[in-house]
Amino acid sequence: MMDKNRKKQLLWQLPFLTLLVVGTVLIIRQQHSMPFQYNKGMVFGTLYSITYQNDKDLHDEIEAEMKKVDNALSMFNENSVITSVNQKQTTYIDNSEEGRMFLEVYNLAMKISKETRGAFDITVAPLVNAWGFGFKESAFPSNETIDSLLQFVGYQKQSYFEDKKGKGIRKNDSRMMFDCSAIAKGYGTDIVARLLAKHGVENYMVEIGGEVSTRGINPKRVPWKIGVNKPIEDSLSRNDIQTILNVTDRAMATSGNYRNFYYRGGQKYAHTIDPRTGHPVQHSLLSATVLTDNCATADAYATAFMVMGIDSAKQFLDNHPELLVYFIYARPDGNTDVWYSPSLKDKISE
């Protein structure tokens, strides 16, 4: 027989349990009735598409945040922080939001450069321009030109400093130039995701130029599914899908050599430049997709793996289980094949 104290305890708990159940039902009902917002546009010279569940359309705030990223990292923006750094040998970075954004990306880039032994390197800009893939037109470079440019390319040839005047970047050679295009879209995706989280948004997908960050569920109440494109050079086949990944609460970025390239003298030159050699990469890896906690990191590693090639990338991944990857590569017979992290297997939809 239940004693009186036990009965009293249950009677006191009953109202709280009732409130808990009612509150849960109301939250679920609210989530089902709350609309999804759809924002699209152009930023960083590419398209963006953002889907999120919220009562209020946050498009103006989203665009304001992306503008800050542009003011921090765009080489095409004459007033950006990175333009200022590129124009001087020593640059003090002010404490504006754009200045802090630049330093956040700079510090992440330096970390990944060290880990990849220079396969990822934001000082690659002079080489990218020389090969005609940058923001300055250039003729096909000679070996002598490449050798001369390599004298002031390399993440070790510049440094961060702090003194009485503030924080800054000092380059060994004033001709050094930073190029954050291999990390900026991913970082912009992260910035928008942070804004949405700040507004309490629990379900969203942010996509900028193919770099993606997701959280929660999509409008169909299921986890987000993101396609990985086939590495097909024909521009009419840009939407052909190699596979679909079930991705939620993660960021994803893809780098590939199958769209941005040119032929000269019968030789194909891809836009991925190895900062260590000064030449476009020549190997079998066609596309690298990386999933991790934030999109800037995924973006940078995807580029690094395209520089490394599949064999070196696999060796690197042995020590980085936090990175999930999906590689598409060319076999010797000309056909394509795939390799992916074993832990990614249960996320492959088709």
C-alpha positions as CSV (number, residue, x, y, z in Angstrom):
1,M,0.0,0.0,0.0
2,M,1.4,3.4,-1.0
3,D,2.1,5.6,2.0
4,K,0.5,9.1,2.3
5,N,3.8,11.0,1.7
6,R,4.3,9.2,-1.6
7,K,0.7,10.1,-2.6
8,K,1.2,13.7,-1.7
9,Q,4.4,13.8,-3.7
10,L,2.7,12.5,-6.8
11,L,-0.2,15.0,-6.4
12,W,2.3,17.9,-6.3
13,Q,4.1,16.6,-9.3
14,L,1.0,16.1,-11.4
15,P,0.4,19.8,-12.3
16,F,4.1,20.2,-13.3
17,L,3.9,17.1,-15.5
18,T,0.7,18.4,-17.0
19,L,2.3,21.8,-17.8
20,L,5.3,20.0,-19.3
21,V,3.1,17.9,-21.6
22,V,1.0,20.9,-22.6
23,G,4.1,23.0,-23.2
24,T,5.6,20.3,-25.4
25,V,2.4,20.1,-27.5
26,L,2.3,23.8,-28.0
27,I,5.9,24.0,-29.0
28,I,5.4,21.2,-31.6
29,R,2.2,22.9,-32.9
30,Q,4.1,26.2,-33.2
31,Q,6.9,24.6,-35.1
32,H,4.4,23.1,-37.5
33,S,2.6,26.4,-38.1
34,M,5.7,28.6,-38.3
35,P,6.5,29.4,-41.9
36,F,9.8,28.8,-43.8
37,Q,11.4,31.8,-45.4
38,Y,13.2,31.6,-48.7
39,N,15.9,34.2,-49.6
40,K,17.9,34.3,-52.8
41,G,20.4,36.6,-54.5
42,M,23.9,37.3,-55.5
43,V,27.0,37.7,-53.3
44,F,30.7,37.2,-53.8
45,G,30.1,36.9,-57.5
46,T,27.9,33.9,-57.0
47,L,24.4,32.8,-56.1
48,Y,23.1,32.2,-52.6
49,S,20.0,30.4,-51.4
50,I,18.8,30.4,-47.8
51,T,15.8,28.5,-46.4
52,Y,14.9,28.9,-42.7
53,Q,11.9,28.6,-40.4
54,N,11.1,31.9,-38.7
55,D,8.1,34.2,-38.4
56,K,10.1,37.1,-39.6
57,D,11.9,37.5,-43.0
58,L,15.5,38.3,-42.1
59,H,16.7,39.0,-45.6
60,D,17.9,42.5,-44.9
61,E,19.9,41.4,-41.9
62,I,21.3,38.5,-43.9
63,E,22.5,40.7,-46.7
64,A,24.0,43.2,-44.2
65,E,26.1,40.4,-42.7
66,M,27.2,39.2,-46.1
67,K,28.2,42.8,-47.0
68,K,30.5,42.8,-44.0
69,V,32.1,39.6,-45.2
70,D,32.6,41.2,-48.6
71,N,34.1,44.3,-46.9
72,A,36.5,42.0,-45.1
73,L,37.6,39.5,-47.7
74,S,36.8,40.6,-51.3
75,M,39.8,41.3,-53.5
76,F,37.3,43.0,-55.9
77,N,36.3,45.5,-53.3
78,E,38.7,48.4,-53.3
79,N,37.8,49.3,-49.7
80,S,38.0,45.8,-48.2
81,V,40.4,44.9,-45.4
82,I,42.1,42.3,-47.6
83,T,42.7,44.9,-50.3
84,S,44.4,47.1,-47.8
85,V,46.6,44.2,-46.7
86,N,47.5,43.5,-50.3
87,Q,48.5,47.1,-51.0
88,K,51.0,47.4,-48.1
89,Q,53.9,45.6,-46.5
90,T,52.6,46.3,-43.0
91,T,48.9,46.8,-42.3
92,Y,47.2,47.5,-39.0
93,I,43.8,45.8,-38.7
94,D,41.2,48.0,-37.0
95,N,38.8,46.6,-34.4
96,S,35.8,47.0,-36.7
97,E,33.5,44.0,-37.3
98,E,35.1,43.6,-40.7
99,G,38.6,43.7,-39.2
100,R,37.7,41.0,-36.7
101,M,36.2,38.9,-39.5
102,F,39.4,39.2,-41.6
103,L,41.5,38.1,-38.6
104,E,39.2,35.2,-37.8
105,V,39.6,33.9,-41.4
106,Y,43.3,34.7,-41.4
107,N,43.9,32.7,-38.2
108,L,41.9,29.7,-39.5
109,A,43.8,29.9,-42.8
110,M,47.2,29.9,-41.1
111,K,46.2,26.9,-38.9
112,I,45.1,24.9,-41.9
113,S,48.2,25.9,-43.9
114,K,50.4,24.6,-41.2
115,E,48.4,21.3,-40.9
116,T,48.5,20.7,-44.7
117,R,52.1,21.8,-45.0
118,G,51.2,24.6,-47.4
119,A,48.7,22.7,-49.6
120,F,46.2,25.4,-48.5
121,D,47.8,28.8,-48.7
122,I,46.0,32.2,-49.0
123,T,49.3,33.9,-50.2
124,V,48.7,32.1,-53.5
125,A,47.2,35.1,-55.2
126,P,50.2,36.1,-57.5
127,L,50.3,32.6,-58.9
128,V,46.5,32.4,-59.4
129,N,46.7,35.7,-61.3
130,A,49.7,34.6,-63.4
131,W,47.8,31.5,-64.6
132,G,44.7,33.6,-65.5
133,F,42.4,32.4,-62.8
134,G,42.5,35.4,-60.5
135,F,41.2,38.9,-60.4
136,K,43.9,40.2,-62.8
137,E,44.2,39.2,-66.4
138,S,47.6,37.6,-67.3
139,A,49.4,35.8,-70.1
140,F,50.5,32.2,-69.8
141,P,53.5,32.3,-67.3
142,S,56.9,31.0,-68.1
143,N,58.9,28.9,-65.7
144,E,61.1,31.9,-65.0
145,T,58.0,33.9,-64.0
146,I,56.7,31.2,-61.8
147,D,60.1,30.9,-60.0
148,S,60.2,34.7,-59.4
149,L,56.6,34.7,-58.0
150,L,57.4,31.8,-55.7
151,Q,59.9,34.1,-53.9
152,F,57.0,35.9,-52.3
153,V,54.4,33.1,-52.1
154,G,54.2,31.1,-48.9
155,Y,52.3,31.4,-45.6
156,Q,55.6,31.4,-43.7
157,K,56.7,34.6,-45.4
158,Q,54.3,36.8,-43.5
159,S,53.3,37.1,-39.9
160,Y,50.7,38.4,-37.4
161,F,51.9,40.9,-34.8
162,E,50.6,43.0,-31.9
163,D,52.2,46.2,-30.6
164,K,51.2,49.4,-28.9
165,K,49.4,50.6,-32.0
166,G,47.3,47.5,-32.4
167,K,47.1,44.2,-34.3
168,G,48.4,43.8,-37.8
169,I,49.9,41.7,-40.7
170,R,53.5,42.1,-41.8
171,K,54.7,40.7,-45.1
172,N,58.3,39.9,-45.9
173,D,57.8,41.3,-49.3
174,S,55.3,44.1,-50.2
175,R,54.4,42.2,-53.4
176,M,52.8,39.3,-51.4
177,M,49.0,39.1,-52.0
178,F,46.3,37.3,-50.1
179,D,43.5,35.4,-51.8
180,C,40.7,34.2,-49.6
181,S,38.5,32.9,-52.4
182,A,39.0,29.3,-51.2
183,I,37.6,30.0,-47.8
184,A,35.4,33.2,-48.1
185,K,32.2,31.5,-49.4
186,G,32.4,29.0,-46.6
187,Y,33.0,31.7,-44.0
188,G,30.1,33.7,-45.4
189,T,27.9,30.7,-45.0
190,D,29.0,30.4,-41.4
191,I,28.3,34.1,-40.7
192,V,24.7,33.7,-42.0
193,A,24.2,30.5,-39.9
194,R,25.4,32.4,-36.8
195,L,22.9,35.2,-37.5
196,L,20.1,32.7,-37.8
197,A,21.1,30.9,-34.6
198,K,21.2,34.3,-32.9
199,H,17.6,34.8,-33.8
200,G,16.7,31.4,-32.4
201,V,16.2,29.7,-35.8
202,E,16.5,25.9,-35.3
203,N,15.8,24.7,-38.9
204,Y,17.8,26.2,-41.8
205,M,19.9,25.6,-44.8
206,V,22.4,28.3,-45.9
207,E,24.0,27.8,-49.4
208,I,26.5,30.2,-51.0
209,G,28.0,29.2,-54.3
210,G,27.7,25.5,-53.4
211,E,29.0,25.8,-49.8
212,V,26.3,24.7,-47.3
213,S,25.5,24.8,-43.6
214,T,22.4,23.0,-42.2
215,R,20.6,22.6,-39.0
216,G,17.5,20.8,-37.9
217,I,14.9,19.7,-40.5
218,N,13.7,20.9,-43.9
219,P,10.2,22.1,-44.8
220,K,9.2,18.5,-45.4
221,R,10.1,17.7,-41.8
222,V,13.0,15.4,-42.7
223,P,16.8,15.9,-42.5
224,W,18.4,18.0,-45.1
225,K,19.7,16.2,-48.3
226,I,22.5,17.8,-50.3
227,G,23.6,16.6,-53.7
228,V,27.2,16.2,-54.9
229,N,27.6,17.0,-58.5
230,K,29.2,14.7,-61.1
231,P,32.5,16.1,-62.3
232,I,31.3,16.8,-65.9
233,E,33.0,19.5,-68.0
234,D,29.9,20.1,-70.1
235,S,28.3,23.3,-68.7
236,L,24.9,22.0,-69.8
237,S,25.2,19.2,-67.3
238,R,25.8,21.2,-64.2
239,N,22.9,19.7,-62.3
240,D,23.8,16.0,-62.8
241,I,24.1,14.5,-59.3
242,Q,26.7,11.9,-58.4
243,T,25.2,11.2,-55.0
244,I,22.9,12.6,-52.3
245,L,24.1,13.0,-48.7
246,N,21.8,13.1,-45.7
247,V,23.3,16.2,-44.0
248,T,22.0,18.0,-40.9
249,D,23.7,20.0,-38.2
250,R,26.9,20.0,-40.4
251,A,28.6,22.1,-43.0
252,M,29.6,20.9,-46.4
253,A,31.9,22.3,-49.1
254,T,33.1,21.0,-52.5
255,S,36.1,21.9,-54.6
256,G,36.7,20.6,-58.1
257,N,38.8,21.1,-61.2
258,Y,36.1,20.2,-63.8
259,R,34.5,23.6,-64.4
260,N,37.2,26.3,-64.2
261,F,40.0,25.4,-66.6
262,Y,41.4,26.1,-70.0
263,Y,43.4,24.3,-72.7
264,R,46.7,25.5,-74.2
265,G,48.8,23.6,-76.6
266,G,46.6,20.5,-76.1
267,Q,47.3,20.6,-72.3
268,K,44.5,21.1,-69.8
269,Y,45.2,23.6,-67.0
270,A,42.9,23.5,-64.0
271,H,42.3,26.4,-61.6
272,T,43.7,24.6,-58.6
273,I,47.3,25.9,-58.2
274,D,49.7,24.2,-55.9
275,P,51.2,27.0,-53.9
276,R,54.4,24.9,-53.3
277,T,55.2,24.4,-56.9
278,G,53.5,27.3,-58.6
279,H,51.8,25.1,-61.2
280,P,48.3,23.8,-61.7
281,V,47.8,20.4,-60.2
282,Q,48.0,17.3,-62.4
283,H,46.5,14.3,-60.7
284,S,43.4,12.0,-60.7
285,L,41.3,13.8,-58.1
286,L,38.4,15.5,-59.8
287,S,36.2,16.6,-56.8
288,A,36.6,16.8,-53.1
289,T,33.6,17.2,-50.7
290,V,34.2,17.8,-47.0
291,L,31.8,17.7,-44.2
292,T,32.6,19.1,-40.8
293,D,31.4,21.5,-38.0
294,N,31.8,24.8,-39.9
295,C,31.8,25.7,-43.6
296,A,35.0,27.8,-43.7
297,T,37.0,24.8,-42.4
298,A,35.3,22.5,-44.9
299,D,35.9,25.0,-47.7
300,A,39.6,25.3,-47.0
301,Y,40.2,21.5,-46.6
302,A,38.3,20.8,-49.8
303,T,40.8,23.0,-51.6
304,A,43.8,21.5,-49.8
305,F,42.7,18.0,-50.8
306,M,42.4,19.1,-54.4
307,V,46.1,20.2,-54.2
308,M,47.3,17.1,-52.4
309,G,45.6,14.5,-54.6
310,I,43.8,11.5,-53.4
311,D,46.7,9.4,-52.0
312,S,48.2,12.2,-49.9
313,A,44.7,13.3,-48.8
314,K,43.9,9.8,-47.5
315,Q,47.1,9.8,-45.5
316,F,46.2,13.2,-44.0
317,L,42.7,12.0,-43.1
318,D,44.1,9.1,-41.0
319,N,44.9,11.8,-38.4
320,H,41.8,13.9,-38.9
321,P,38.7,11.7,-38.2
322,E,36.6,14.8,-37.6
323,L,36.6,15.4,-41.4
324,L,34.2,13.4,-43.5
325,V,35.0,13.3,-47.2
326,Y,33.7,12.2,-50.5
327,F,36.2,12.0,-53.3
328,I,35.5,11.6,-57.0
329,Y,38.6,10.6,-59.1
330,A,39.6,9.4,-62.5
331,R,40.8,5.9,-63.0
332,P,43.6,5.0,-65.4
333,D,41.0,3.8,-67.9
334,G,39.3,7.2,-68.0
335,N,36.2,6.3,-66.0
336,T,35.4,7.8,-62.7
337,D,35.2,6.2,-59.3
338,V,34.6,7.4,-55.7
339,W,36.2,7.0,-52.3
340,Y,34.6,8.2,-49.1
341,S,35.2,8.2,-45.3
342,P,33.8,4.9,-43.8
343,S,31.9,7.1,-41.3
344,L,30.1,8.8,-44.2
345,K,28.5,5.5,-45.4
346,D,25.3,5.8,-43.4
347,K,24.8,9.4,-44.7
348,I,24.7,8.4,-48.4
349,S,21.2,8.5,-49.6
350,E,21.7,7.3,-53.1
